[in-house]
């Protein structure tokens, strides 16, 4: 769950946007990576 580390570094709102974008962009693969 590398996304957790990234989300912890950025703001809650930004992390949410990043995760949502990643899921829409590549799906779960992006989050795991």
ZADREN-817732 format. One line per field, with one value per atom (N, C-alpha, C, O): residue in three letters; atom name; x, y, z. Coordinates in pm, whole numbers, plus 50000, padded with zeros to 5 digits. Layout:
residues N
residuo <- [ALA;...]
atomo <- [CA;...]
u <- [X;...]
v <- [Y;...]
w <- [Z;...]
end
This chain:
residues 33
residuo <- [UNK;UNK;UNK;UNK;UNK;UNK;UNK;UNK;UNK;UNK;UNK;UNK;UNK;UNK;UNK;UNK;UNK;UNK;UNK;UNK;UNK;UNK;UNK;UNK;UNK;UNK;UNK;UNK;UNK;UNK;UNK;UNK;UNK;UNK;UNK;UNK;UNK;UNK;UNK;UNK;UNK;UNK;UNK;UNK;UNK;UNK;UNK;UNK;UNK;UNK;UNK;UNK;UNK;UNK;UNK;UNK;UNK;UNK;UNK;UNK;UNK;UNK;UNK;UNK;UNK;UNK;UNK;UNK;UNK;UNK;UNK;UNK;UNK;UNK;UNK;UNK;UNK;UNK;UNK;UNK;UNK;UNK;UNK;UNK;UNK;UNK;UNK;UNK;UNK;UNK;UNK;UNK;UNK;UNK;UNK;UNK;UNK;UNK;UNK;UNK;UNK;UNK;UNK;UNK;UNK;UNK;UNK;UNK;UNK;UNK;UNK;UNK;UNK;UNK;UNK;UNK;UNK;UNK;UNK;UNK;UNK;UNK;UNK;UNK;UNK;UNK;UNK;UNK;UNK;UNK;UNK;UNK]
atomo <- [N;CA;C;O;N;CA;C;O;N;CA;C;O;N;CA;C;O;N;CA;C;O;N;CA;C;O;N;CA;C;O;N;CA;C;O;N;CA;C;O;N;CA;C;O;N;CA;C;O;N;CA;C;O;N;CA;C;O;N;CA;C;O;N;CA;C;O;N;CA;C;O;N;CA;C;O;N;CA;C;O;N;CA;C;O;N;CA;C;O;N;CA;C;O;N;CA;C;O;N;CA;C;O;N;CA;C;O;N;CA;C;O;N;CA;C;O;N;CA;C;O;N;CA;C;O;N;CA;C;O;N;CA;C;O;N;CA;C;O;N;CA;C;O;N;CA;C;O]
u <- [50083;50000;50087;50090;50156;50244;50164;50213;50040;49957;49942;49932;49942;49925;50040;50018;50161;50278;50265;50293;50222;50207;50100;50119;49988;49877;49918;49873;50004;50049;50137;50141;50208;50299;50222;50252;50124;50047;49925;49895;49854;49735;49624;49626;49526;49414;49336;49299;49311;49235;49317;49265;49445;49531;49546;49537;49567;49584;49459;49468;49345;49219;49213;49176;49249;49246;49345;49315;49463;49567;49519;49529;49467;49420;49307;49305;49215;49101;49150;49103;49244;49298;49371;49358;49448;49523;49427;49449;49321;49225;49161;49144;49127;49061;49160;49123;49288;49390;49436;49431;49479;49533;49460;49477;49380;49312;49393;49478;49368;49437;49588;49664;49630;49773;49849;49957;49795;49863;49877;49981;49772;49776;49882;49957;49886;49982;50123;50214;50140;50272;50303;50410]
v <- [49880;50000;50125;50200;50147;50263;50392;50496;50387;50507;50569;50691;50485;50535;50631;50737;50593;50676;50810;50916;50804;50926;51015;51135;50955;51032;51096;51206;51028;51081;51203;51293;51207;51318;51441;51553;51420;51532;51561;51488;51669;51705;51603;51530;51598;51505;51528;51433;51653;51685;51648;51589;51683;51652;51502;51449;51433;51287;51224;51132;51273;51219;51239;51148;51357;51387;51297;51245;51281;51199;51054;50993;51002;50863;50846;50751;50940;50931;50937;50863;51025;51040;50912;50865;50858;50735;50622;50548;50609;50500;50520;50424;50643;50671;50657;50624;50682;50679;50536;50492;50465;50330;50225;50105;50267;50170;50137;50216;50023;49985;49978;50005;49943;49930;50056;50048;50171;50296;50313;50358;50277;50294;50202;50242;50077;49983;50029;50014;50085;50130;50260;50317]
w <- [50000;50000;50000;50098;49893;49884;49886;49931;49837;49833;49972;49985;50076;50213;50246;50304;50210;50239;50166;50223;50042;49962;50023;50039;50058;50115;50247;50280;50320;50449;50428;50513;50316;50287;50240;50280;50155;50102;50189;50284;50156;50233;50211;50112;50301;50289;50159;50090;50128;50007;49883;49788;49885;49770;49753;49642;49863;49858;49797;49716;49836;49784;49634;49560;49590;49446;49372;49265;49431;49368;49356;49250;49464;49464;49363;49285;49365;49272;49128;49042;49104;48968;48927;48814;49019;48990;48955;48859;49034;49010;48872;48797;48841;48714;48599;48486;48628;48524;48493;48378;48596;48574;48656;48632;48751;48835;48960;49000;49021;49144;49123;49216;49003;48975;49013;49072;48981;49012;49163;49212;49236;49381;49443;49532;49395;49451;49420;49501;49304;49265;49339;49321]
end
